[in-house]
Amino acid sequence: MATAATEPVRDRGTVERFAFSPSEAAEALGVSRPTVYQLMHRADFPSFKVGSRTLISAEGLRRWVEAQAGMGQCG
C-alpha cells in the first residue's frame, strides 16, 4: 500500500514520469550526459530502447542508485 511519503509529488494536471531521457537522467543524478551514456553500457543500469530512443526507467534508476549507495556501506 502506497503512503503519501512514498508516492511521487505531482502538481495537478501533470503525469508521473516512468522514464527519463539520458539528459534528464544526467540532471537527476547530477552527472554529465557523457557519464550517463557510459553508464548505459553497463548491464546493471536500467536503460532500455523504445524504437530508436534510449530511455532510463525512473523506478529502476532509484533502485540502481540505492544499490550503488549500499555498496559503499561498511557492514
Backbone as numpy.savetxt, mean C-alpha at the origin, in Angstrom:
# Nx Ny Nz CAx CAy CAz Cx Cy Cz
-15.71 -7.86 12.93 -16.55 -6.68 12.93 -15.67 -5.44 12.93
-15.91 -4.53 11.99 -15.11 -3.32 11.90 -15.59 -2.30 12.93
-14.66 -1.60 13.49 -15.00 -0.54 14.43 -14.61 0.78 13.81
-15.01 1.86 14.44 -14.68 3.19 13.92 -13.17 3.37 13.84
-12.43 2.73 14.74 -10.98 2.88 14.75 -10.31 2.15 13.59
-10.97 1.10 13.06 -10.35 0.32 11.99 -10.88 0.69 10.61
-11.96 1.44 10.54 -12.52 1.81 9.25 -11.76 3.01 8.69
-11.58 3.03 7.36 -10.89 4.16 6.75 -11.70 5.43 6.92
-11.02 6.55 7.05 -11.69 7.84 7.18 -12.09 8.29 5.78
-13.36 8.63 5.63 -13.86 9.06 4.33 -14.72 10.29 4.50
-14.59 11.21 3.57 -15.51 12.34 3.51 -16.75 11.88 2.77
-17.83 12.58 2.97 -19.04 12.25 2.20 -18.75 12.36 0.72
-19.22 11.39 -0.03 -19.07 11.44 -1.47 -17.76 10.88 -1.99
-16.86 10.42 -1.11 -15.61 9.83 -1.59 -15.70 8.32 -1.52
-14.87 7.69 -2.31 -14.85 6.23 -2.37 -13.57 5.73 -1.74
-13.68 4.66 -0.96 -12.50 4.05 -0.35 -11.59 3.53 -1.46
-10.30 3.80 -1.35 -9.33 3.35 -2.35 -8.89 1.93 -2.02
-8.93 1.07 -3.02 -8.47 -0.30 -2.87 -7.06 -0.47 -3.41
-6.63 0.48 -4.25 -5.31 0.37 -4.87 -4.74 1.76 -5.13
-3.41 1.80 -5.17 -2.68 3.04 -5.44 -1.88 2.90 -6.72
-1.66 4.01 -7.39 -0.69 4.04 -8.48 0.70 4.03 -7.84
1.75 3.74 -8.60 3.09 3.80 -8.02 3.42 5.17 -7.41
2.97 6.23 -8.05 3.22 7.58 -7.50 2.51 7.79 -6.18
1.26 7.33 -6.09 0.50 7.45 -4.85 1.10 6.60 -3.75
1.55 5.40 -4.10 2.18 4.52 -3.11 3.48 5.15 -2.61
4.24 5.78 -3.51 5.48 6.45 -3.11 5.18 7.55 -2.10
4.13 8.33 -2.37 3.76 9.40 -1.45 3.31 8.83 -0.11
2.52 7.77 -0.13 2.04 7.15 1.11 3.19 6.60 1.94
4.20 6.04 1.26 5.35 5.46 1.96 6.42 6.49 2.32
6.37 7.65 1.69 7.40 8.67 1.93 8.71 8.34 1.26
8.62 7.66 0.10 9.82 7.31 -0.66 9.66 7.83 -2.09
10.70 7.70 -2.90 10.64 8.16 -4.27 9.91 7.16 -5.16
9.44 7.64 -6.31 8.82 6.74 -7.28 9.76 5.66 -7.75
11.05 5.97 -8.05 11.96 4.89 -8.45 12.10 3.81 -7.38
12.02 4.18 -6.11 12.09 3.19 -5.04 10.88 2.26 -5.11
9.69 2.81 -5.35 8.49 1.97 -5.48 8.64 1.04 -6.68
9.18 1.53 -7.80 9.36 0.67 -8.97 10.34 -0.47 -8.65
11.35 -0.20 -7.86 12.26 -1.28 -7.43 11.53 -2.28 -6.54
10.71 -1.77 -5.61 9.96 -2.65 -4.71 8.98 -3.53 -5.48
8.44 -3.02 -6.58 7.46 -3.78 -7.36 8.06 -5.05 -7.97
9.37 -5.16 -8.01 10.02 -6.37 -8.52 10.16 -7.44 -7.43
9.89 -7.08 -6.18 9.97 -8.05 -5.08 8.73 -8.92 -5.06
8.90 -10.19 -4.80 7.78 -11.13 -4.76 6.81 -10.82 -3.61
7.32 -10.22 -2.52 6.46 -9.96 -1.36 5.77 -8.60 -1.40
6.03 -7.80 -2.43 5.41 -6.47 -2.53 4.07 -6.61 -3.24
3.00 -5.98 -2.70 1.65 -6.23 -3.18 1.23 -5.47 -4.45
2.01 -5.60 -5.51 1.64 -4.96 -6.77 0.99 -5.98 -7.70
0.16 -5.48 -8.60 -0.54 -6.34 -9.55 -0.88 -5.54 -10.81
-1.15 -6.25 -11.88 -1.45 -5.61 -13.16 -2.96 -5.58 -13.40
-3.43 -4.48 -13.95 -4.80 -4.35 -14.46 -4.63 -3.78 -15.86
-4.77 -4.64 -16.85 -4.47 -4.22 -18.21 -2.99 -3.87 -18.30
-2.69 -2.67 -18.76 -1.29 -2.25 -18.86 -0.81 -1.50 -17.62
-1.71 -1.22 -16.69 -1.35 -0.47 -15.47 -0.89 -1.41 -14.38
0.09 -0.95 -13.61 0.50 -1.66 -12.41 0.00 -0.86 -11.22
-0.70 -1.54 -10.32 -1.25 -0.91 -9.13 -0.72 -1.61 -7.89
-0.86 -0.95 -6.75 -0.43 -1.50 -5.47 -1.66 -1.59 -4.58
-1.92 -2.77 -4.06 -3.06 -2.99 -3.18 -2.91 -2.14 -1.92
-3.96 -1.39 -1.57 -3.91 -0.53 -0.38 -3.80 -1.39 0.89
-4.62 -2.41 1.00 -4.58 -3.27 2.18 -3.28 -4.08 2.19
-2.87 -4.56 1.03 -1.61 -5.30 0.94 -0.42 -4.44 1.34
-0.47 -3.16 0.96 0.62 -2.25 1.31 0.68 -2.05 2.83
-0.48 -1.92 3.46 -0.51 -1.78 4.93 0.11 -3.01 5.59
-0.30 -4.20 5.12 0.24 -5.44 5.70 1.74 -5.56 5.42
2.18 -5.17 4.22 3.59 -5.25 3.86 4.42 -4.35 4.78
3.93 -3.13 5.01 4.65 -2.19 5.90 4.72 -2.77 7.31
3.61 -3.33 7.80 3.61 -3.93 9.14 4.62 -5.08 9.22
4.68 -5.88 8.17 5.64 -7.00 8.16 7.07 -6.49 8.15
7.33 -5.43 7.39 8.69 -4.87 7.34 9.07 -4.28 8.68
8.13 -3.61 9.32 8.39 -3.01 10.64 8.63 -4.10 11.67
7.93 -5.21 11.56 8.08 -6.32 12.49 9.42 -7.01 12.38
10.04 -6.95 11.19 11.35 -7.60 10.99 12.45 -6.94 11.80
12.28 -5.66 12.10 13.32 -4.94 12.83 13.19 -5.04 14.34
12.12 -5.68 14.83 11.92 -5.77 16.27 12.79 -6.86 16.87
13.29 -6.57 18.03 14.08 -7.57 18.76 13.13 -8.41 19.61
13.35 -9.70 19.65 12.44 -10.57 20.39 13.01 -10.93 21.66
